[in-house]
């Protein structure tokens, strides 16, 4: 891997060069952590979607009734708007 080096003196005024060396490996660790966090967030979103998909049959039936009622309301609203 490529090494990134800083030519500043450290500690201040000590005359030592390279004490503040930053390596590509060190920068890569931050990237790896970010990738791991993104993967964890993706796993959590997937679990949440799976939980949402697994509805209790009673809830599913009630949702279907509500959807049918909403469709009927929409049809009646359209008829009302046309008649005005």
Buried (B, 14 or more C-beta within 10 A) or exposed (E): EEEEEEEEBBEEEEEEEEEEEEEEEEEEEEEEEEEEEEEEEEEEEEEEEEEEEEEEEEEEEEEEEEEEEEEEEEEEEEEEEEEE
